Amino acid sequence: MAAVTIRNLSEETHRALRLRAARHNRSTEAEMRAILDAAARPADRVRLGSAMAERSRRIGLTNADVEVLEEGRETRPAEPMRFG
């Protein structure tokens, strides 16, 4: 797991983080992790799989359509490239 060091954090900010952590019954470090997680991975972020599924529904793509695409797909492993 990665570790992060935050330098030059003001005493006021550190105090506010300690108070916020106490309100949430967790350590200051756990509070900072929660803040960073919420900022970096918001709950309303677009997830690729969900976006693709929604797009497929909007255009009317069905399982039958996907099966037709799969039938035309090459199933043999690709030959490695040869140089020279």
Phi and psi restraints in degrees (range 20) as a CNS / XPLOR table:
assign (resid 1 and name C) (resid 2 and name N)
       (resid 2 and name CA) (resid 2 and name C) 1.0 -74.3 20.0 2
assign (resid 2 and name N) (resid 2 and name CA)
       (resid 2 and name C) (resid 3 and name N) 1.0 153.3 20.0 2
assign (resid 2 and name C) (resid 3 and name N)
       (resid 3 and name CA) (resid 3 and name C) 1.0 -121.4 20.0 2
assign (resid 3 and name N) (resid 3 and name CA)
       (resid 3 and name C) (resid 4 and name N) 1.0 144.1 20.0 2
assign (resid 3 and name C) (resid 4 and name N)
       (resid 4 and name CA) (resid 4 and name C) 1.0 -127.6 20.0 2
assign (resid 4 and name N) (resid 4 and name CA)
       (resid 4 and name C) (resid 5 and name N) 1.0 138.2 20.0 2
assign (resid 4 and name C) (resid 5 and name N)
       (resid 5 and name CA) (resid 5 and name C) 1.0 -112.8 20.0 2
assign (resid 5 and name N) (resid 5 and name CA)
       (resid 5 and name C) (resid 6 and name N) 1.0 131.4 20.0 2
assign (resid 5 and name C) (resid 6 and name N)
       (resid 6 and name CA) (resid 6 and name C) 1.0 -110.7 20.0 2
assign (resid 6 and name N) (resid 6 and name CA)
       (resid 6 and name C) (resid 7 and name N) 1.0 116.8 20.0 2
assign (resid 6 and name C) (resid 7 and name N)
       (resid 7 and name CA) (resid 7 and name C) 1.0 -99.4 20.0 2
assign (resid 7 and name N) (resid 7 and name CA)
       (resid 7 and name C) (resid 8 and name N) 1.0 158.3 20.0 2
assign (resid 7 and name C) (resid 8 and name N)
       (resid 8 and name CA) (resid 8 and name C) 1.0 58.2 20.0 2
assign (resid 8 and name N) (resid 8 and name CA)
       (resid 8 and name C) (resid 9 and name N) 1.0 34.8 20.0 2
assign (resid 8 and name C) (resid 9 and name N)
       (resid 9 and name CA) (resid 9 and name C) 1.0 -79.0 20.0 2
assign (resid 9 and name N) (resid 9 and name CA)
       (resid 9 and name C) (resid 10 and name N) 1.0 128.5 20.0 2
assign (resid 9 and name C) (resid 10 and name N)
       (resid 10 and name CA) (resid 10 and name C) 1.0 -67.2 20.0 2
assign (resid 10 and name N) (resid 10 and name CA)
       (resid 10 and name C) (resid 11 and name N) 1.0 153.3 20.0 2
assign (resid 10 and name C) (resid 11 and name N)
       (resid 11 and name CA) (resid 11 and name C) 1.0 -60.3 20.0 2
assign (resid 11 and name N) (resid 11 and name CA)
       (resid 11 and name C) (resid 12 and name N) 1.0 -36.1 20.0 2
assign (resid 11 and name C) (resid 12 and name N)
       (resid 12 and name CA) (resid 12 and name C) 1.0 -64.0 20.0 2
assign (resid 12 and name N) (resid 12 and name CA)
       (resid 12 and name C) (resid 13 and name N) 1.0 -42.9 20.0 2
assign (resid 12 and name C) (resid 13 and name N)
       (resid 13 and name CA) (resid 13 and name C) 1.0 -66.6 20.0 2
assign (resid 13 and name N) (resid 13 and name CA)
       (resid 13 and name C) (resid 14 and name N) 1.0 -42.2 20.0 2
assign (resid 13 and name C) (resid 14 and name N)
       (resid 14 and name CA) (resid 14 and name C) 1.0 -63.5 20.0 2
assign (resid 14 and name N) (resid 14 and name CA)
       (resid 14 and name C) (resid 15 and name N) 1.0 -41.8 20.0 2
assign (resid 14 and name C) (resid 15 and name N)
       (resid 15 and name CA) (resid 15 and name C) 1.0 -62.7 20.0 2
assign (resid 15 and name N) (resid 15 and name CA)
       (resid 15 and name C) (resid 16 and name N) 1.0 -43.3 20.0 2
assign (resid 15 and name C) (resid 16 and name N)
       (resid 16 and name CA) (resid 16 and name C) 1.0 -63.4 20.0 2
assign (resid 16 and name N) (resid 16 and name CA)
       (resid 16 and name C) (resid 17 and name N) 1.0 -38.1 20.0 2
assign (resid 16 and name C) (resid 17 and name N)
       (resid 17 and name CA) (resid 17 and name C) 1.0 -65.8 20.0 2
assign (resid 17 and name N) (resid 17 and name CA)
       (resid 17 and name C) (resid 18 and name N) 1.0 -41.4 20.0 2
assign (resid 17 and name C) (resid 18 and name N)
       (resid 18 and name CA) (resid 18 and name C) 1.0 -62.3 20.0 2
assign (resid 18 and name N) (resid 18 and name CA)
       (resid 18 and name C) (resid 19 and name N) 1.0 -41.9 20.0 2
assign (resid 18 and name C) (resid 19 and name N)
       (resid 19 and name CA) (resid 19 and name C) 1.0 -65.9 20.0 2
assign (resid 19 and name N) (resid 19 and name CA)
       (resid 19 and name C) (resid 20 and name N) 1.0 -43.1 20.0 2
assign (resid 19 and name C) (resid 20 and name N)
       (resid 20 and name CA) (resid 20 and name C) 1.0 -62.4 20.0 2
assign (resid 20 and name N) (resid 20 and name CA)
       (resid 20 and name C) (resid 21 and name N) 1.0 -42.1 20.0 2
assign (resid 20 and name C) (resid 21 and name N)
       (resid 21 and name CA) (resid 21 and name C) 1.0 -61.7 20.0 2
assign (resid 21 and name N) (resid 21 and name CA)
       (resid 21 and name C) (resid 22 and name N) 1.0 -42.9 20.0 2
assign (resid 21 and name C) (resid 22 and name N)
       (resid 22 and name CA) (resid 22 and name C) 1.0 -62.0 20.0 2
assign (resid 22 and name N) (resid 22 and name CA)
       (resid 22 and name C) (resid 23 and name N) 1.0 -39.2 20.0 2
assign (resid 22 and name C) (resid 23 and name N)
       (resid 23 and name CA) (resid 23 and name C) 1.0 -62.2 20.0 2
assign (resid 23 and name N) (resid 23 and name CA)
       (resid 23 and name C) (resid 24 and name N) 1.0 -32.1 20.0 2
assign (resid 23 and name C) (resid 24 and name N)
       (resid 24 and name CA) (resid 24 and name C) 1.0 -96.1 20.0 2
assign (resid 24 and name N) (resid 24 and name CA)
       (resid 24 and name C) (resid 25 and name N) 1.0 8.1 20.0 2
assign (resid 24 and name C) (resid 25 and name N)
       (resid 25 and name CA) (resid 25 and name C) 1.0 55.5 20.0 2
assign (resid 25 and name N) (resid 25 and name CA)
       (resid 25 and name C) (resid 26 and name N) 1.0 46.6 20.0 2
assign (resid 25 and name C) (resid 26 and name N)
       (resid 26 and name CA) (resid 26 and name C) 1.0 -144.7 20.0 2
assign (resid 26 and name N) (resid 26 and name CA)
       (resid 26 and name C) (resid 27 and name N) 1.0 170.0 20.0 2
assign (resid 26 and name C) (resid 27 and name N)
       (resid 27 and name CA) (resid 27 and name C) 1.0 -71.7 20.0 2
assign (resid 27 and name N) (resid 27 and name CA)
       (resid 27 and name C) (resid 28 and name N) 1.0 163.2 20.0 2
assign (resid 27 and name C) (resid 28 and name N)
       (resid 28 and name CA) (resid 28 and name C) 1.0 -61.4 20.0 2
assign (resid 28 and name N) (resid 28 and name CA)
       (resid 28 and name C) (resid 29 and name N) 1.0 -40.2 20.0 2
assign (resid 28 and name C) (resid 29 and name N)
       (resid 29 and name CA) (resid 29 and name C) 1.0 -63.0 20.0 2
assign (resid 29 and name N) (resid 29 and name CA)
       (resid 29 and name C) (resid 30 and name N) 1.0 -43.9 20.0 2
assign (resid 29 and name C) (resid 30 and name N)
       (resid 30 and name CA) (resid 30 and name C) 1.0 -64.2 20.0 2
assign (resid 30 and name N) (resid 30 and name CA)
       (resid 30 and name C) (resid 31 and name N) 1.0 -35.6 20.0 2
assign (resid 30 and name C) (resid 31 and name N)
       (resid 31 and name CA) (resid 31 and name C) 1.0 -65.5 20.0 2
assign (resid 31 and name N) (resid 31 and name CA)
       (resid 31 and name C) (resid 32 and name N) 1.0 -43.2 20.0 2
assign (resid 31 and name C) (resid 32 and name N)
       (resid 32 and name CA) (resid 32 and name C) 1.0 -64.0 20.0 2
assign (resid 32 and name N) (resid 32 and name CA)
       (resid 32 and name C) (resid 33 and name N) 1.0 -38.9 20.0 2
assign (resid 32 and name C) (resid 33 and name N)
       (resid 33 and name CA) (resid 33 and name C) 1.0 -61.2 20.0 2
assign (resid 33 and name N) (resid 33 and name CA)
       (resid 33 and name C) (resid 34 and name N) 1.0 -43.6 20.0 2
assign (resid 33 and name C) (resid 34 and name N)
       (resid 34 and name CA) (resid 34 and name C) 1.0 -62.9 20.0 2
assign (resid 34 and name N) (resid 34 and name CA)
       (resid 34 and name C) (resid 35 and name N) 1.0 -42.3 20.0 2
assign (resid 34 and name C) (resid 35 and name N)
       (resid 35 and name CA) (resid 35 and name C) 1.0 -63.1 20.0 2
assign (resid 35 and name N) (resid 35 and name CA)
       (resid 35 and name C) (resid 36 and name N) 1.0 -46.2 20.0 2
assign (resid 35 and name C) (resid 36 and name N)
       (resid 36 and name CA) (resid 36 and name C) 1.0 -65.4 20.0 2
assign (resid 36 and name N) (resid 36 and name CA)
       (resid 36 and name C) (resid 37 and name N) 1.0 -41.0 20.0 2
assign (resid 36 and name C) (resid 37 and name N)
       (resid 37 and name CA) (resid 37 and name C) 1.0 -60.4 20.0 2
assign (resid 37 and name N) (resid 37 and name CA)
       (resid 37 and name C) (resid 38 and name N) 1.0 -45.2 20.0 2
assign (resid 37 and name C) (resid 38 and name N)
       (resid 38 and name CA) (resid 38 and name C) 1.0 -64.8 20.0 2
assign (resid 38 and name N) (resid 38 and name CA)
       (resid 38 and name C) (resid 39 and name N) 1.0 -36.5 20.0 2
assign (resid 38 and name C) (resid 39 and name N)
       (resid 39 and name CA) (resid 39 and name C) 1.0 -74.5 20.0 2
assign (resid 39 and name N) (resid 39 and name CA)
       (resid 39 and name C) (resid 40 and name N) 1.0 -40.0 20.0 2
assign (resid 39 and name C) (resid 40 and name N)
       (resid 40 and name CA) (resid 40 and name C) 1.0 -83.5 20.0 2
assign (resid 40 and name N) (resid 40 and name CA)
       (resid 40 and name C) (resid 41 and name N) 1.0 -28.6 20.0 2
assign (resid 40 and name C) (resid 41 and name N)
       (resid 41 and name CA) (resid 41 and name C) 1.0 -131.6 20.0 2
assign (resid 41 and name N) (resid 41 and name CA)
       (resid 41 and name C) (resid 42 and name N) 1.0 70.4 20.0 2
assign (resid 41 and name C) (resid 42 and name N)
       (resid 42 and name CA) (resid 42 and name C) 1.0 -63.3 20.0 2
assign (resid 42 and name N) (resid 42 and name CA)
       (resid 42 and name C) (resid 43 and name N) 1.0 150.2 20.0 2
assign (resid 42 and name C) (resid 43 and name N)
       (resid 43 and name CA) (resid 43 and name C) 1.0 -62.1 20.0 2
assign (resid 43 and name N) (resid 43 and name CA)
       (resid 43 and name C) (resid 44 and name N) 1.0 -28.3 20.0 2
assign (resid 43 and name C) (resid 44 and name N)
       (resid 44 and name CA) (resid 44 and name C) 1.0 -93.5 20.0 2
assign (resid 44 and name N) (resid 44 and name CA)
       (resid 44 and name C) (resid 45 and name N) 1.0 16.3 20.0 2
assign (resid 44 and name C) (resid 45 and name N)
       (resid 45 and name CA) (resid 45 and name C) 1.0 -68.3 20.0 2
assign (resid 45 and name N) (resid 45 and name CA)
       (resid 45 and name C) (resid 46 and name N) 1.0 154.3 20.0 2
assign (resid 45 and name C) (resid 46 and name N)
       (resid 46 and name CA) (resid 46 and name C) 1.0 -82.9 20.0 2
assign (resid 46 and name N) (resid 46 and name CA)
       (resid 46 and name C) (resid 47 and name N) 1.0 126.9 20.0 2
assign (resid 46 and name C) (resid 47 and name N)
       (resid 47 and name CA) (resid 47 and name C) 1.0 -100.8 20.0 2
assign (resid 47 and name N) (resid 47 and name CA)
       (resid 47 and name C) (resid 48 and name N) 1.0 134.7 20.0 2
assign (resid 47 and name C) (resid 48 and name N)
       (resid 48 and name CA) (resid 48 and name C) 1.0 -57.0 20.0 2
assign (resid 48 and name N) (resid 48 and name CA)
       (resid 48 and name C) (resid 49 and name N) 1.0 -48.6 20.0 2
assign (resid 48 and name C) (resid 49 and name N)
       (resid 49 and name CA) (resid 49 and name C) 1.0 -61.7 20.0 2
assign (resid 49 and name N) (resid 49 and name CA)
       (resid 49 and name C) (resid 50 and name N) 1.0 -43.0 20.0 2
assign (resid 49 and name C) (resid 50 and name N)
       (resid 50 and name CA) (resid 50 and name C) 1.0 -65.1 20.0 2
assign (resid 50 and name N) (resid 50 and name CA)
       (resid 50 and name C) (resid 51 and name N) 1.0 -41.3 20.0 2
assign (resid 50 and name C) (resid 51 and name N)
       (resid 51 and name CA) (resid 51 and name C) 1.0 -63.9 20.0 2
assign (resid 51 and name N) (resid 51 and name CA)
       (resid 51 and name C) (resid 52 and name N) 1.0 -41.5 20.0 2
assign (resid 51 and name C) (resid 52 and name N)
       (resid 52 and name CA) (resid 52 and name C) 1.0 -66.9 20.0 2
assign (resid 52 and name N) (resid 52 and name CA)
       (resid 52 and name C) (resid 53 and name N) 1.0 -40.6 20.0 2
assign (resid 52 and name C) (resid 53 and name N)
       (resid 53 and name CA) (resid 53 and name C) 1.0 -63.3 20.0 2
assign (resid 53 and name N) (resid 53 and name CA)
       (resid 53 and name C) (resid 54 and name N) 1.0 -43.5 20.0 2
assign (resid 53 and name C) (resid 54 and name N)
       (resid 54 and name CA) (resid 54 and name C) 1.0 -62.8 20.0 2
assign (resid 54 and name N) (resid 54 and name CA)
       (resid 54 and name C) (resid 55 and name N) 1.0 -43.3 20.0 2
assign (resid 54 and name C) (resid 55 and name N)
       (resid 55 and name CA) (resid 55 and name C) 1.0 -61.8 20.0 2
assign (resid 55 and name N) (resid 55 and name CA)
       (resid 55 and name C) (resid 56 and name N) 1.0 -42.6 20.0 2
assign (resid 55 and name C) (resid 56 and name N)
       (resid 56 and name CA) (resid 56 and name C) 1.0 -62.4 20.0 2
assign (resid 56 and name N) (resid 56 and name CA)
       (resid 56 and name C) (resid 57 and name N) 1.0 -41.2 20.0 2
assign (resid 56 and name C) (resid 57 and name N)
       (resid 57 and name CA) (resid 57 and name C) 1.0 -63.5 20.0 2
assign (resid 57 and name N) (resid 57 and name CA)
       (resid 57 and name C) (resid 58 and name N) 1.0 -42.5 20.0 2
assign (resid 57 and name C) (resid 58 and name N)
       (resid 58 and name CA) (resid 58 and name C) 1.0 -62.7 20.0 2
assign (resid 58 and name N) (resid 58 and name CA)
       (resid 58 and name C) (resid 59 and name N) 1.0 -37.4 20.0 2
assign (resid 58 and name C) (resid 59 and name N)
       (resid 59 and name CA) (resid 59 and name C) 1.0 -89.5 20.0 2
assign (resid 59 and name N) (resid 59 and name CA)
       (resid 59 and name C) (resid 60 and name N) 1.0 -2.5 20.0 2
assign (resid 59 and name C) (resid 60 and name N)
       (resid 60 and name CA) (resid 60 and name C) 1.0 84.7 20.0 2
assign (resid 60 and name N) (resid 60 and name CA)
       (resid 60 and name C) (resid 61 and name N) 1.0 21.3 20.0 2
assign (resid 60 and name C) (resid 61 and name N)
       (resid 61 and name CA) (resid 61 and name C) 1.0 -68.1 20.0 2
assign (resid 61 and name N) (resid 61 and name CA)
       (resid 61 and name C) (resid 62 and name N) 1.0 132.2 20.0 2
assign (resid 61 and name C) (resid 62 and name N)
       (resid 62 and name CA) (resid 62 and name C) 1.0 -115.7 20.0 2
assign (resid 62 and name N) (resid 62 and name CA)
       (resid 62 and name C) (resid 63 and name N) 1.0 171.3 20.0 2
assign (resid 62 and name C) (resid 63 and name N)
       (resid 63 and name CA) (resid 63 and name C) 1.0 -61.4 20.0 2
assign (resid 63 and name N) (resid 63 and name CA)
       (resid 63 and name C) (resid 64 and name N) 1.0 -35.0 20.0 2
assign (resid 63 and name C) (resid 64 and name N)
       (resid 64 and name CA) (resid 64 and name C) 1.0 -61.6 20.0 2
assign (resid 64 and name N) (resid 64 and name CA)
       (resid 64 and name C) (resid 65 and name N) 1.0 -39.4 20.0 2
assign (resid 64 and name C) (resid 65 and name N)
       (resid 65 and name CA) (resid 65 and name C) 1.0 -62.7 20.0 2
assign (resid 65 and name N) (resid 65 and name CA)
       (resid 65 and name C) (resid 66 and name N) 1.0 -41.8 20.0 2
assign (resid 65 and name C) (resid 66 and name N)
       (resid 66 and name CA) (resid 66 and name C) 1.0 -66.7 20.0 2
assign (resid 66 and name N) (resid 66 and name CA)
       (resid 66 and name C) (resid 67 and name N) 1.0 -39.5 20.0 2
assign (resid 66 and name C) (resid 67 and name N)
       (resid 67 and name CA) (resid 67 and name C) 1.0 -61.5 20.0 2
assign (resid 67 and name N) (resid 67 and name CA)
       (resid 67 and name C) (resid 68 and name N) 1.0 -40.0 20.0 2
assign (resid 67 and name C) (resid 68 and name N)
       (resid 68 and name CA) (resid 68 and name C) 1.0 -62.8 20.0 2
assign (resid 68 and name N) (resid 68 and name CA)
       (resid 68 and name C) (resid 69 and name N) 1.0 -42.3 20.0 2
assign (resid 68 and name C) (resid 69 and name N)
       (resid 69 and name CA) (resid 69 and name C) 1.0 -63.0 20.0 2
assign (resid 69 and name N) (resid 69 and name CA)
       (resid 69 and name C) (resid 70 and name N) 1.0 -40.4 20.0 2
assign (resid 69 and name C) (resid 70 and name N)
       (resid 70 and name CA) (resid 70 and name C) 1.0 -65.2 20.0 2
assign (resid 70 and name N) (resid 70 and name CA)
       (resid 70 and name C) (resid 71 and name N) 1.0 -35.4 20.0 2
assign (resid 70 and name C) (resid 71 and name N)
       (resid 71 and name CA) (resid 71 and name C) 1.0 -63.4 20.0 2
assign (resid 71 and name N) (resid 71 and name CA)
       (resid 71 and name C) (resid 72 and name N) 1.0 -34.4 20.0 2
assign (resid 71 and name C) (resid 72 and name N)
       (resid 72 and name CA) (resid 72 and name C) 1.0 -84.7 20.0 2
assign (resid 72 and name N) (resid 72 and name CA)
       (resid 72 and name C) (resid 73 and name N) 1.0 -3.7 20.0 2
assign (resid 72 and name C) (resid 73 and name N)
       (resid 73 and name CA) (resid 73 and name C) 1.0 -79.4 20.0 2
assign (resid 73 and name N) (resid 73 and name CA)
       (resid 73 and name C) (resid 74 and name N) 1.0 140.9 20.0 2
assign (resid 73 and name C) (resid 74 and name N)
       (resid 74 and name CA) (resid 74 and name C) 1.0 -69.4 20.0 2
assign (resid 74 and name N) (resid 74 and name CA)
       (resid 74 and name C) (resid 75 and name N) 1.0 130.2 20.0 2
assign (resid 74 and name C) (resid 75 and name N)
       (resid 75 and name CA) (resid 75 and name C) 1.0 -103.3 20.0 2
assign (resid 75 and name N) (resid 75 and name CA)
       (resid 75 and name C) (resid 76 and name N) 1.0 -14.4 20.0 2
assign (resid 75 and name C) (resid 76 and name N)
       (resid 76 and name CA) (resid 76 and name C) 1.0 -73.0 20.0 2
assign (resid 76 and name N) (resid 76 and name CA)
       (resid 76 and name C) (resid 77 and name N) 1.0 146.4 20.0 2
assign (resid 76 and name C) (resid 77 and name N)
       (resid 77 and name CA) (resid 77 and name C) 1.0 -64.1 20.0 2
assign (resid 77 and name N) (resid 77 and name CA)
       (resid 77 and name C) (resid 78 and name N) 1.0 147.2 20.0 2
assign (resid 77 and name C) (resid 78 and name N)
       (resid 78 and name CA) (resid 78 and name C) 1.0 -67.3 20.0 2
assign (resid 78 and name N) (resid 78 and name CA)
       (resid 78 and name C) (resid 79 and name N) 1.0 145.1 20.0 2
assign (resid 78 and name C) (resid 79 and name N)
       (resid 79 and name CA) (resid 79 and name C) 1.0 -77.4 20.0 2
assign (resid 79 and name N) (resid 79 and name CA)
       (resid 79 and name C) (resid 80 and name N) 1.0 138.1 20.0 2
assign (resid 79 and name C) (resid 80 and name N)
       (resid 80 and name CA) (resid 80 and name C) 1.0 -66.6 20.0 2
assign (resid 80 and name N) (resid 80 and name CA)
       (resid 80 and name C) (resid 81 and name N) 1.0 149.2 20.0 2
assign (resid 80 and name C) (resid 81 and name N)
       (resid 81 and name CA) (resid 81 and name C) 1.0 -69.8 20.0 2
assign (resid 81 and name N) (resid 81 and name CA)
       (resid 81 and name C) (resid 82 and name N) 1.0 146.3 20.0 2
assign (resid 81 and name C) (resid 82 and name N)
       (resid 82 and name CA) (resid 82 and name C) 1.0 -118.2 20.0 2
assign (resid 82 and name N) (resid 82 and name CA)
       (resid 82 and name C) (resid 83 and name N) 1.0 130.2 20.0 2
assign (resid 82 and name C) (resid 83 and name N)
       (resid 83 and name CA) (resid 83 and name C) 1.0 -111.0 20.0 2
assign (resid 83 and name N) (resid 83 and name CA)
       (resid 83 and name C) (resid 84 and name N) 1.0 129.5 20.0 2
